[in-house]
Every structure is written in structure tokens, then in C-alpha cells.
């Protein structure tokens, strides 16, 4: 709202609405102009696929009241029973950020998806370039700059790690329970929607950067089911292969594909574990 006039704002909202209503999109847009709209939008987000559209100003603060209402009305992820079930599973912590803190050493930031991560616990970290995992020890844990003894599922935290010599971490690795090594893969299949491309289609052999959770790497399309190419605005099941090293990804994870002006999105359908495991 601060950089455009009312006419420009209406054009942006119209463009966003047109993008949401494109072929293949299952969500619908919802304008949030009042407090009641914000409450209804939060309720509909929990049961359906909608895209709330709010106009806010960082100068005057206009619209922030409705944004706060929308966020405050969102329900917590899952039920109490489902969260208890996640606590009983093996530790699965995704590394999203890396820090080198003076007098502390290697610190990672990320989200705990399953299990409970305790201070001083032994865990596995990986995958390395050969798909293996290394045993390490968790140092201190902090949430919102406060020291905590453990992390529960759905919580983000910063964790200091005691690494052996020769172990180098990267974004996209995971921490897992000492007695559970998650499967790594080079290949996976995904249901992909090509949003836009510089030409009419892409074929087998096309390389692009894929974003799957905290994993960001290059992958190649090796097969397209029931078609010889992938066209903009069309869904297709494709098989892809990571270009450099195996990764840990999960079925059902959202995937974003990008290369220059080429953009696509979809969902991981199946993971093919590496034969070396």
C-alpha cells in the first residue's frame, strides 16, 4: 500500500486473484477487509484451501489489526492426541540455517518434526555426500534466545552441536535418533504443475533447482508419465534425480521447481531409497 496508489493496489489484488484461479489451483482467494473477514478466514484455513488477501501499510499501520486477528484466530497444528503421537516417534530435526558462533562452535537452526530432542543427547546427522550419517552430540538448545532442556514436535530451535573432525554440515541435512537412520534417495516421483516456461514445453533431461522443505539443490527430470513433455498449466507425474548427492525427503512434501523464468510446483509422491542403504 505504501508504494502504489489505490489503482495500483487494485491491479495487484486482481493479478493475485487471477493467479489463484489458474487451472490446476485448488485454493480460492478471500479478501480480508474487516475483523469478521479475518475471523472467518482463519476458520476456513483450518478446513479448506483458501488464500487470504490483506492490504497492509508499514507506514500508517493500516490493515495490521486484521492481520493480527487472522493469526491469533488460527488453531494450533494438530490435536493434543496427534502431538503426543509425534513425541513417541524417533527424532527428526531438519536443518534450515547454519551459524558459527564464537566460543560455542557450530549452531544449527531448524524445526523438529517428530520425537523429542534433548540437551546432551547423541544423534545422527546427515546425509553426507556418500549418503552416510555421522554420530554427534547435542550441546545446548535455545528457543527465543532462552535456554531449554528439550524441544517438542512443531517447535523451532537453535541447537549447538559437538562435531567430530572432518564433518561439514549443510542446509537440508537432518538430525535423527541414534537408533534410526532415515532413508536417503537420489530419485523420487512428484506430481508437478508447470506454472510458466520460456517455451511451449519442457522435456526429459531438463535441469532445475528444486526446493523441498529445507532441501535446495539441482535435480533432473528423467521420466514423464503418460506424456513426452510437460506443458505450462498442466499437471504431470514426473520422475526426478538429484544431480550431486542423495537427500532425505518425505512423501507428501511440497516441491517448488525454478530455473530462470521457469516455475513449477507440486507434491512428492514417492521416494526411491538409495540402493546403498
Phi, psi and omega in degrees: 000338186278337186255353182228160175274183183298322179295319177294323178296316179296325179293319178297315179297321178295320179294319178296318179297321179293322178295318181294327183272007180297159178300133180097344179273135183257350181273161175234151183275152177220118177285134178248105181244343182226171178295324178295321177300320181295318179294315179296322179297319178295321179293319181288331177297330183281340185240346183215182181255102177229161176238100178293136178242117179238143174254118183234156179236126177281351181268307183265344183083004181297132178092342182292331179297320179288326177295317178296320178298316180299314182291321181290336181272351178292136179282159177292154182291119177076174178265170178299324179294317180293324178292325176294324177294322179294326180297327182281355180272163176299152181299135176216101184241122181268132180271118182250334180220151178237138178224147173243101187264128178303138179068002178241315180105214184284126177234136178241147175242142181181195185237136176270118181271323184215156176078192176230127181258118185253149175297132180086001182282149173273131181223171174256144176232140180170190003275150172280183183298332179266006179088002182274169177237150179244144178277130178222175180238136178282129176273243179269160179232136179226139173232126183054040178068010178249136179291135177228159181274334181205168178236139179256162181304138180089000182256141175266144183205161171253129187233127173273141185235140174265103187261141172288164180297140176089355180266121178244128181267160176212160178294135181107347175288169178228154168257131181228166180301151185297334182255014180220116177254112181296148181292138176253157184214152168262327186240151177204161175247149183215147171271112193241137172248120178275112183282313180204155181204154184289334177243190186284337184196167171237151185239179176301137183102352180290132179252141179206165175275130179246143177242114179231099187064234178270358179279127176225108184204177180268138178223154182243137174283118182256342181199143175237120183290134172058026178197159178260355179201169179242123185252151179301138180083003182243144174270147176204148175269119183239156173250133185232156181227132176293142188277329192244317185202159179290156180227164173256110176229165184236148177295139182093354180287140174293148179229138175239132180246134181210138175203103185064237178272359179278129180222139177210164180211161179174210185216140176287124182267315184212142178249134179255101184302146179296140182290346181283347181282000000 
